[in-house]
Structures are given as C-alpha cells and as structure tokens.
Amino acid sequence: MAGSCTLYPGKEKRVLSGHLWVFRSDIRAVDADVRPGDAVRVLAGNGRFLGMAFYNPNSQITLRLMTRREEAVDEAFIRARVRRAIEYRRSFADLRSCRLIFSESDGLPALIADAFGDVIVIQSLCLGIERFKDVVCDELVQALHPAAIYERDDVPVRELEGLPQQTGLIWGKLPDKVLVEENGIRFQVDVREGQKTGYFLDQKENRAAIAPFVKGARVLDCFTHTGAFALHAAHYGAREVTAVDISDYACRCAAENAALNGLHQIRFVTANAFDYLKEQTLSGERYDVVILDPPAFTKSRSTVASAARGYKEINLRGIKLVRDGGYLVTCSCSQHMLPDAFLNVVRDAARDCHTRLVQVEYRTQGRDHPILPDMPETQYLKCGIFRVERL
C-alpha cells in the first residue's frame, strides 16, 4: 500500500478546487517509509482521501496529483495515460507535427513530448515521472513507430527536483535532418541545440490565423526565431516580409527554412528587436502587418511588473509602425502574465500612441496544448490580432 502525506487543516481547499499542485509548506506530515519520487496517498487534515500524487521533498511543488481515485500509479497506469493523450489528438492533429503530451493537462505531470516528423522529443521535469520515462518511451514507440526519441532534459528546473540536466538519444536513430510540416510549410528542427524541444508547436493554429490579413501585405516579424510567422506570412501571399531576430544563428536557420520552401520575399535581419522597432519608427516606415512574438519576459510573479513594461514598449513601437487599417499580431508566452493583464498592456500601449485597436481575435495555444480551467498555469500563451485605426 502506498504511503501517505497529510496536509495542514484548510490546505486541502486548493486541491478540492481542482488544482494539481501541493506546496511543501502545505504538508503537515509524511509517512516514514515514503521516499522521493514515490506515488503517495494525499490526505486532508481530517484524514479525507484527496488523491494520488508524486512526492518529492526537494521541490517546492512537493506533491503533483495524478488521480483523484485511490489506485495504483504503476506501469499500466502510465501507459494508459500516454495512450489517452495520443487518442485525444488523433481527432484533430497531425501526429507528426504536434505536442503529443502536455504535462498536467494530460495527467502526466511535468512531462512533455513533441512530434517532429519521424522524431519525438521529450522532457521529463519531475522525479516521479522520470522513474517512468522508459515506460513512456516504450508506449510512444508502440503507438507511433518513430525513427527516434530524443531527450532534451537540459533545463535548470530538473536540478530543483534533484535530477541532472542531460540530453541524448533514448531510442532509435536520429536522422541527419529532422523535418516537420506545419500548415503546408516545411521546417528543419534542431532537436539537439534548438530552444526548448527544438521548435514552438504551440503557435501552429495562431500562425494559420494570420492568413486573411497578410495577402499582398508588407509584413514585419520581430523575434522571428526559426522564421515560423515570417514563412507563414510569405506562404499566405505577403508581397514582402522583414524578419528580425537578435540571434544570427536563428536568422541563418530561418533563411534555410525559407529557401527550403521557395519563399524568396523574406529578408532576414540580425538585430535587437527593440532597437530595430525604434529605428523603423524614426525613419518613418509603415507596414501593413506587424507581428510580435517575443520570448518570455518573466519566469516568476516577482518580475511581472518589469515584464509588463517590456511588453508595453514593444507593442507601442509595433503599433506606431502599422499603417491606418493595418494589423498588429502580438503574443506573450509568459505564464505569469495572465490573459487579461496582457490585453491591458496592449490597450495601454495603443492609448499612449493615440490609436484605437479593434480586436479581431484573442487566441491562446493550440488544441494539442489543452488547458485545465482549474489550473491557470496550463494556459500560458496569448495571441491577439488587432486592426489598427488612427484617431
């Protein structure tokens, strides 16, 4: 029988509301035989059973709930969760170009699996799920028959779980080139050295959503990374695209992706996007569409105010560059910048430059990154499409 962790009286409210994390400070007692990484019974202060969770006292998130039922969290349990995650996506997604497993949203806490063509890239970010990594990989192989499974566990959060950072091939043979097709566009994915798992799949549906607004347009794409938004704009008929990123390596990769698709109307510029936006404003440039898709400006609640200032600055500069009747596409992947707060920042930027924004769409991450309404942490991506009207 699994050991138990008992919470302080009143601390069960968060769990009963639907949240799946319990912090170290909420735990009153732990059975003596419980070890880090174990699946344990979680009890309220009055002894009421709350669920089964992975336990790790080394992490501030000490308990990660797996199920509300009293059942064994074993190999069969994990395999069933992996199969359920894949079957959910079969109804709408290309299983060669999607997030196959999205951590808590799929009942597999701190586990990520992304499909890039014949290759699956995984991240295992808590001790409990790390113990089942081989089981997860075996189930992925049986279900999807990939050429390779590659591990990108080179993230500092693993050290908070008492786990080493590491990367490498787990299964199969990694092809010389990893290709993924998204919305009819091919991209090379650097699974070894690229950011996160190599490519950002969460914007797939948002990138498709720009199609009606970019045909024949002059487009500026800032923070282009591997060129995903820029290539989509060109693919959907933009006459001219300027794509900016601070990384020369990213721009070279993006240019290779453009050449791969025969999209020659894109100009890649290695520059700091903040500086480039300012320079373009001073030179009197105007674009039909400006796209802003920066990396996260904050990783914690304590720096949200600073992040908001950064978001306001780039949006103010971006709005100034949009012609009357053009469009702003603006994004934030900062988890701690909540959707309403980000929308307020964009509105404030518009007011400061005496511009009215008409909201066309306010979007979030794709359906392969499902959201738990009771766990706001699972919704992190914001993507607004706005028509810009000069006052």
C-alpha positions as CSV (number, residue, x, y, z in Angstrom):
1,M,0.0,0.0,0.0
2,A,1.3,3.5,-0.9
3,G,2.4,5.8,1.9
4,S,0.6,9.0,2.8
5,C,1.2,12.7,3.0
6,T,-1.2,14.7,5.2
7,L,-1.9,18.4,4.7
8,Y,-2.5,21.0,7.3
9,P,-6.1,21.7,8.1
10,G,-7.6,24.0,5.4
11,K,-4.9,23.4,2.9
12,E,-7.0,20.9,1.0
13,K,-9.1,23.7,-0.4
14,R,-6.7,24.3,-3.3
15,V,-6.8,20.6,-4.2
16,L,-10.6,20.4,-3.9
17,S,-10.9,23.3,-6.2
18,G,-9.3,21.3,-8.9
19,H,-5.6,22.3,-8.7
20,L,-3.0,19.6,-9.0
21,W,-0.1,21.0,-7.1
22,V,0.6,21.0,-3.3
23,F,3.5,23.0,-2.0
24,R,5.9,22.0,0.7
25,S,4.5,24.5,3.2
26,D,1.1,22.9,3.0
27,I,2.2,19.5,4.2
28,R,1.9,18.6,7.9
29,A,3.2,15.0,8.0
30,V,4.7,12.3,5.7
31,D,4.8,8.6,6.5
32,A,8.3,7.5,7.5
33,D,8.6,4.9,4.6
34,V,7.8,7.4,1.8
35,R,10.8,8.1,-0.5
36,P,11.4,10.9,-3.1
37,G,9.7,10.0,-6.3
38,D,7.1,7.7,-4.8
39,A,3.4,7.9,-5.6
40,V,1.6,8.6,-2.4
41,R,-1.8,9.0,-0.9
42,V,-2.7,12.6,-0.2
43,L,-4.9,13.2,2.8
44,A,-6.7,16.3,4.1
45,G,-6.0,17.3,7.7
46,N,-9.1,15.4,8.8
47,G,-7.9,12.2,7.0
48,R,-10.1,12.6,3.9
49,F,-8.5,11.0,0.8
50,L,-7.8,13.6,-1.8
51,G,-5.8,11.7,-4.5
52,M,-2.6,10.0,-5.5
53,A,0.4,12.2,-6.2
54,F,4.1,12.1,-7.0
55,Y,6.1,13.1,-3.9
56,N,9.4,15.0,-3.9
57,P,10.5,16.9,-0.8
58,N,13.4,18.5,-2.7
59,S,10.9,20.5,-4.8
60,Q,8.7,23.4,-3.7
61,I,6.0,21.7,-5.6
62,T,6.2,18.7,-3.3
63,L,3.1,16.9,-4.5
64,R,1.9,16.6,-8.1
65,L,-1.5,15.0,-8.2
66,M,-2.1,12.2,-10.8
67,T,-5.6,10.9,-10.0
68,R,-8.4,11.6,-7.6
69,R,-9.1,7.9,-7.2
70,E,-7.3,5.6,-4.9
71,E,-5.5,3.4,-7.4
72,A,-2.0,2.2,-8.2
73,V,0.2,4.6,-10.1
74,D,2.2,1.9,-11.9
75,E,3.3,1.0,-15.4
76,A,-0.2,0.1,-16.6
77,F,-1.5,3.5,-15.3
78,I,1.2,5.5,-17.1
79,R,0.8,3.5,-20.4
80,A,-3.0,4.2,-20.3
81,R,-2.3,8.0,-19.8
82,V,0.1,8.0,-22.8
83,R,-2.5,6.2,-25.0
84,R,-5.2,8.6,-23.9
85,A,-3.1,11.7,-24.7
86,I,-2.4,10.3,-28.2
87,E,-6.0,9.3,-28.9
88,Y,-7.2,12.8,-27.9
89,R,-5.0,14.3,-30.6
90,R,-5.9,11.8,-33.3
91,S,-9.2,13.5,-33.8
92,F,-7.8,16.8,-35.0
93,A,-4.0,16.9,-35.1
94,D,-1.2,15.8,-37.4
95,L,0.6,13.3,-35.1
96,R,3.8,14.1,-36.9
97,S,3.6,17.8,-36.1
98,C,2.1,18.4,-32.6
99,R,2.5,18.2,-28.9
100,L,1.7,14.6,-28.0
101,I,1.8,15.0,-24.2
102,F,1.3,18.3,-22.3
103,S,2.1,17.5,-18.7
104,E,-0.6,18.1,-16.2
105,S,-3.2,18.7,-18.9
106,D,-2.7,15.1,-20.0
107,G,-2.5,13.7,-16.5
108,L,1.3,13.2,-16.8
109,P,2.8,15.9,-14.6
110,A,5.9,17.7,-15.8
111,L,6.2,15.5,-18.9
112,I,6.4,17.0,-22.5
113,A,6.5,15.0,-25.7
114,D,6.7,16.8,-29.1
115,A,6.5,15.1,-32.5
116,F,8.6,16.5,-35.3
117,G,8.1,14.3,-38.4
118,D,9.7,10.9,-37.5
119,V,11.3,12.2,-34.3
120,I,9.8,12.6,-30.9
121,V,11.5,14.9,-28.4
122,I,10.7,14.5,-24.7
123,Q,11.3,16.5,-21.5
124,S,10.9,14.9,-18.1
125,L,10.9,17.6,-15.4
126,C,9.9,15.9,-12.1
127,L,11.4,12.9,-10.2
128,G,8.2,10.9,-10.2
129,I,7.6,10.9,-13.9
130,E,11.4,10.4,-14.5
131,R,11.1,7.0,-13.0
132,F,8.6,6.1,-15.7
133,K,10.5,7.6,-18.6
134,D,11.4,4.3,-20.2
135,V,7.7,3.2,-20.0
136,V,6.6,6.4,-21.6
137,C,9.1,6.0,-24.4
138,D,8.1,2.4,-25.0
139,E,4.5,3.3,-25.3
140,L,5.2,6.1,-27.7
141,V,7.2,3.7,-29.9
142,Q,4.4,1.1,-29.8
143,A,1.8,3.7,-30.7
144,L,3.6,5.9,-33.2
145,H,6.7,4.0,-34.5
146,P,9.0,7.0,-34.6
147,A,12.5,6.8,-36.1
148,A,13.9,8.2,-32.9
149,I,13.1,9.5,-29.4
150,Y,15.5,12.3,-28.2
151,E,15.8,13.7,-24.7
152,R,16.0,17.4,-24.1
153,D,16.3,17.5,-20.3
154,D,18.8,20.4,-20.3
155,V,16.7,22.7,-18.2
156,P,17.6,24.0,-14.7
157,V,14.2,23.1,-13.2
158,R,15.4,19.5,-13.1
159,E,18.0,20.4,-10.6
160,L,15.3,21.6,-8.3
161,E,13.9,18.1,-8.5
162,G,17.3,16.6,-7.7
163,L,17.8,15.5,-11.3
164,P,20.8,16.1,-13.6
165,Q,20.5,18.1,-16.8
166,Q,21.1,15.9,-19.7
167,T,20.4,15.3,-23.4
168,G,20.7,12.4,-25.8
169,L,19.2,9.7,-27.9
170,I,16.9,7.4,-25.9
171,W,15.6,5.2,-28.7
172,G,16.2,4.6,-32.4
173,K,18.5,6.5,-34.8
174,L,18.3,10.3,-35.1
175,P,18.1,11.4,-38.8
176,D,20.7,13.9,-40.1
177,K,17.8,16.3,-40.8
178,V,14.6,16.5,-38.7
179,L,11.8,18.0,-40.8
180,V,8.3,19.0,-39.6
181,E,5.5,20.2,-41.8
182,E,3.1,22.8,-40.4
183,N,0.2,24.2,-42.4
184,G,1.8,23.1,-45.6
185,I,5.2,24.6,-44.8
186,R,8.4,22.6,-44.1
187,F,10.8,23.5,-41.3
188,Q,14.1,22.0,-40.2
189,V,14.1,21.4,-36.5
190,D,17.3,21.4,-34.4
191,V,16.3,18.9,-31.7
192,R,19.9,18.9,-30.3
193,E,20.5,22.6,-29.9
194,G,17.2,24.5,-30.6
195,Q,15.2,26.2,-27.9
196,K,13.1,24.1,-25.7
197,T,12.4,20.9,-27.7
198,G,13.6,22.5,-30.9
199,Y,10.5,24.2,-32.3
200,F,7.5,26.0,-30.9
201,L,4.4,24.0,-31.9
202,D,2.0,25.9,-29.6
203,Q,1.6,28.8,-32.2
204,K,0.6,26.5,-35.0
205,E,-3.1,27.5,-35.1
206,N,-2.2,31.1,-34.5
207,R,0.2,31.2,-37.4
208,A,-2.6,29.8,-39.6
209,A,-4.9,32.5,-38.3
210,I,-2.9,35.3,-40.0
211,A,-3.7,34.1,-43.5
212,P,-6.6,36.6,-44.2
213,F,-4.6,39.6,-43.2
214,V,-1.2,39.2,-44.9
215,K,-2.1,38.6,-48.6
216,G,-0.3,41.2,-50.6
217,A,0.9,42.9,-47.4
218,R,4.2,44.3,-46.3
219,V,5.0,42.5,-43.1
220,L,7.4,43.0,-40.2
221,D,8.0,39.9,-38.0
222,C,10.0,40.6,-34.8
223,F,11.6,37.9,-32.7
224,T,11.3,35.6,-35.7
225,H,13.5,32.7,-34.2
226,T,13.3,30.0,-36.9
227,G,11.1,32.1,-39.1
228,A,7.7,30.5,-38.4
229,F,5.5,33.5,-38.6
230,A,7.5,35.1,-41.4
231,L,7.3,31.9,-43.5
232,H,3.6,31.7,-42.9
233,A,3.1,35.3,-44.0
234,A,5.0,34.6,-47.2
235,H,3.2,31.3,-47.8
236,Y,-0.1,33.1,-47.4
237,G,0.8,35.7,-50.0
238,A,2.6,38.6,-48.4
239,R,4.5,40.6,-51.0
240,E,7.4,41.5,-48.7
241,V,8.4,40.2,-45.3
242,T,11.2,41.5,-43.0
243,A,12.1,39.1,-40.2
244,V,14.2,40.2,-37.2
245,D,16.0,38.2,-34.5
246,I,18.9,39.0,-32.3
247,S,20.5,35.7,-33.0
248,D,22.5,35.4,-36.2
249,Y,22.2,31.6,-35.9
250,A,18.4,31.8,-35.7
251,C,18.3,34.1,-38.8
252,R,20.5,31.7,-40.7
253,C,18.3,28.8,-39.8
254,A,15.2,30.8,-40.7
255,A,16.7,31.7,-44.1
256,E,17.4,28.0,-44.7
257,N,13.7,27.2,-43.9
258,A,12.6,30.0,-46.3
259,A,14.8,28.5,-49.1
260,L,13.5,25.0,-48.3
261,N,10.0,26.3,-49.2
262,G,11.0,28.6,-52.1
263,L,9.9,31.7,-50.2
264,H,12.2,34.4,-51.6
265,Q,10.3,37.5,-50.5
266,I,11.6,37.3,-46.9
267,R,14.6,39.5,-45.7
268,F,16.2,38.3,-42.5
269,V,17.9,40.9,-40.3
270,T,20.1,40.2,-37.3
271,A,19.2,42.9,-34.8
272,N,17.8,43.7,-31.3
273,A,14.1,43.9,-32.0
274,F,13.6,46.8,-29.5
275,D,16.3,48.8,-31.3
276,Y,15.0,47.8,-34.7
277,L,11.4,48.9,-34.0
278,K,12.7,52.3,-32.7
279,E,14.9,52.8,-35.8
280,Q,12.0,51.9,-38.1
281,T,9.7,54.4,-36.4
282,L,12.3,57.2,-36.6
283,S,12.8,56.5,-40.3
284,G,9.0,56.8,-40.9
285,E,8.5,53.2,-42.1
286,R,5.0,51.7,-42.2
287,Y,3.8,48.1,-42.5
288,D,0.5,46.5,-43.3
289,V,1.1,43.9,-40.6
290,V,3.5,43.9,-37.6
291,I,4.0,40.6,-35.7
292,L,5.5,40.5,-32.2
293,D,6.3,37.1,-30.8
294,P,9.0,37.6,-28.1
295,P,10.4,35.0,-25.7
296,A,9.0,35.1,-22.2
297,F,9.8,38.3,-20.4
298,T,9.2,36.9,-17.0
299,K,9.7,33.5,-15.3
300,S,8.3,34.5,-11.9
301,R,5.5,36.5,-10.4
302,S,8.1,38.9,-8.8
303,T,9.1,40.2,-12.2
304,V,5.7,40.6,-13.8
305,A,5.7,44.4,-13.5
306,S,9.1,44.7,-15.3
307,A,7.8,42.3,-18.0
308,A,4.7,44.4,-18.4
309,R,6.9,47.4,-19.1
310,G,8.8,45.4,-21.8
311,Y,5.6,44.3,-23.4
312,K,4.2,47.8,-23.4
313,E,7.3,49.2,-25.1
314,I,7.4,46.7,-27.9
315,N,3.7,47.0,-28.5
316,L,3.8,50.7,-28.5
317,R,6.6,50.7,-31.0
318,G,4.9,48.0,-33.1
319,I,1.6,49.9,-33.2
320,K,3.3,53.0,-34.4
321,L,4.7,51.1,-37.4
322,V,1.3,49.8,-38.5
323,R,-0.5,51.8,-41.2
324,D,-4.0,53.0,-40.7
325,G,-6.2,50.0,-41.2
326,G,-3.3,47.5,-40.9
327,Y,-2.9,44.8,-38.3
328,L,-1.0,44.1,-35.2
329,V,-0.4,40.4,-34.2
330,T,1.1,40.4,-30.7
331,C,1.9,37.5,-28.4
332,S,3.2,36.6,-24.9
333,C,4.3,33.2,-23.7
334,S,4.9,34.4,-20.2
335,Q,2.9,32.1,-17.9
336,H,2.7,34.7,-15.2
337,M,1.4,37.4,-17.5
338,L,-2.3,36.5,-17.4
339,P,-4.5,37.0,-20.4
340,D,-6.4,40.0,-19.1
341,A,-3.2,41.6,-17.9
342,F,-1.5,41.2,-21.3
343,L,-4.6,42.6,-23.0
344,N,-4.5,45.6,-20.7
345,V,-0.8,46.2,-21.5
346,V,-1.6,46.2,-25.3
347,R,-4.5,48.6,-24.7
348,D,-2.3,51.0,-22.7
349,A,0.2,51.0,-25.5
350,A,-2.5,51.9,-28.0
351,R,-3.8,54.7,-25.9
352,D,-0.3,56.2,-25.5
353,C,0.2,56.5,-29.2
354,H,-3.4,57.8,-29.7
355,T,-4.5,54.7,-31.7
356,R,-7.7,52.6,-31.5
357,L,-7.4,48.8,-31.6
358,V,-10.2,46.7,-32.9
359,Q,-9.9,43.2,-31.6
360,V,-10.2,40.7,-34.4
361,E,-9.2,37.6,-32.3
362,Y,-7.7,36.9,-28.9
363,R,-6.3,33.5,-29.1
364,T,-4.3,31.0,-26.9
365,Q,-2.2,27.9,-27.5
366,G,-3.3,25.2,-29.9
367,R,-5.6,22.4,-29.0
368,D,-2.7,20.0,-28.7
369,H,-1.8,22.1,-25.6
370,P,-5.1,21.7,-23.7
371,I,-5.9,23.9,-20.8
372,L,-7.3,22.9,-17.4
373,P,-9.7,25.6,-16.3
374,D,-9.0,24.9,-12.6
375,M,-5.2,25.2,-13.2
376,P,-4.3,28.6,-14.7
377,E,-0.7,27.5,-15.1
378,T,-1.7,25.3,-18.1
379,Q,-2.7,28.4,-20.1
380,Y,0.3,30.5,-20.8
381,L,0.1,31.7,-24.5
382,K,-1.7,34.8,-25.6
383,C,-2.0,35.9,-29.2
384,G,-4.0,38.9,-30.2
385,I,-4.9,40.0,-33.7
386,F,-5.9,43.7,-33.8
387,R,-6.9,46.1,-36.6
388,V,-5.1,49.4,-36.0
389,E,-7.1,52.6,-36.6
390,R,-5.5,56.0,-36.3
391,L,-7.6,58.6,-34.4
